[in-house]
């Protein structure tokens, strides 16, 4: 009996549950048809609140006209300085112009790095700032010291990468409508000036019978100069891997200097690249004397490169000490 009552109660509970479910479904349907009724659950209220939140305001982009004005202000002083470099004569005037242009290139790079840019100009602006920074360094490094063995600043600039980088960055911005043109100074290609082998660079009075042969086994051309006291007797050009002979050398004790390098600048009596200046430690002694049956005279050979068994030593000298 107890077991049966338990079953009946279970059926009643199930039936009641079914009725409650049907009632809940009926209420839900009625509510959905109603339109003006809100769902009883909390999720409906949250959705309504979320849809009412305002959208974030987009960040306004930089006005292109404002950026063009900033770009012009940064590049204008530099452009003037670069034009001055282009006009300057080589020497002190050119070095001064290079210093000014270097400082203005750095200033322009600083200005561009702090300038707000339109979205389409961001990459080009950054590229130009970096290129101008490198240009400032190259302009400073190109300065000539005005002495011997000094490569022309215009040749130095011609081998630098930064002017090309500045042009590329400027073209990228100009193509987008932002004028970033700069007039870069003219450059020169490295020269390879040489004299003929055995050509006399300088020639004083020669009337003796002495003979001097120069063997140049170095990897560059050379100019050999003989002096007596403070006077230059003669200078001869000897190409690399070649020999040259000077005849009619007067009697006397000579100091033998030689310089090696590339690109002979006759105006400065010096090579412009890879220079070295040396002299032989021992003097070259030439004698011409009459003897029975004829005349005796001195024949000497100097080898500029080190050779096995050689008995002549050399020492470095400063460019200023080398005879012109």
C-alpha positions, 0 to 999 in steps of 0.5 A: 500500500505504501508503495502504491501511494508513492507511485500515485504521488509521482504521477501527480507531480509529473502531471503538475509539472507538465501543466506548469510547463505548458503554462510557461510556454503559453505565457512566453508565446503571449509575451512574444506576440505582445510587442510592448511587453518586456521579457522577465529575464535579466538578459533582455534588459542588458541587451537594451542597455548595451545597444544604447551606448554611444560609439567611440569617436574616431581620432581625426587624421592630420590635415595634409595641408598642415603637414605640407607646411611643416615639411616645407619649413623643415626642408627649406633651410636645408635646401638653401644650404645644399645649394650653397655647397653646390656653388662653393669653390673647393677649399675653405669655402666648400668646407664651411658650406659642408658644415652648415649643410650638415647642421641643417640636415640634422635639424631637418631630421629632428623636425620631421621626427616630431611632426604629426603626419597623415596616415599615407605619409607616415612611412615616407616621413620616417624614411626621409628623417633617417636619410637626412640624418645619414646625409648630415654625417656624410656631409661632415665626413666629406670635408677636405683637409686641404693638404696632400693626399686629400680626396675631393669632398665632391668625390667623397659625396659621390660615393656616399649612399645617403644622397640616393636615400634622400632622393628616394624618400623625397620621391615617395612623398612627392608622389603622394602630393607632399613636395619633398624635393631637395637640390643635392649638391653636384658630385664627382666620380673618382678620377684615375689620373696617371702620367706616362711611365718614366715621365719627369714630374720635375727636372732640374739641371742634369749634365753628369754621367750617373744613371739611376734605375727605379723598379716599382714592384708595388701595387700602385704607381709611384713618384720618386724624387731626388734632392740635394739639400733643400733643392729638388734635382728631379722627380720621375713617375714610375707606374706599378710593375714598371721600371724607369731609368734617369740618365745624366745624373750629376755627381753628388749625394742625394736624398731619395724620396718616393710616394705611392698611391692612386690618381696623380694630382699634378697641381698638388704634386700628390696622389689623392687616394691611398697615399704613402710618403717615404724616403730611403735612409741612405743617400744615393751617392753619384760620382763621375771621375776621369780615369786612365782610358776613360771615365768612371760613373755611378749606376744605381738601382733602387727597388721600391718594394721589399726584396729578399737580400735588399740592403736599403731601408726606408722610413715614413715621412709626413706629407709636409716633409715630402718635397714638392 
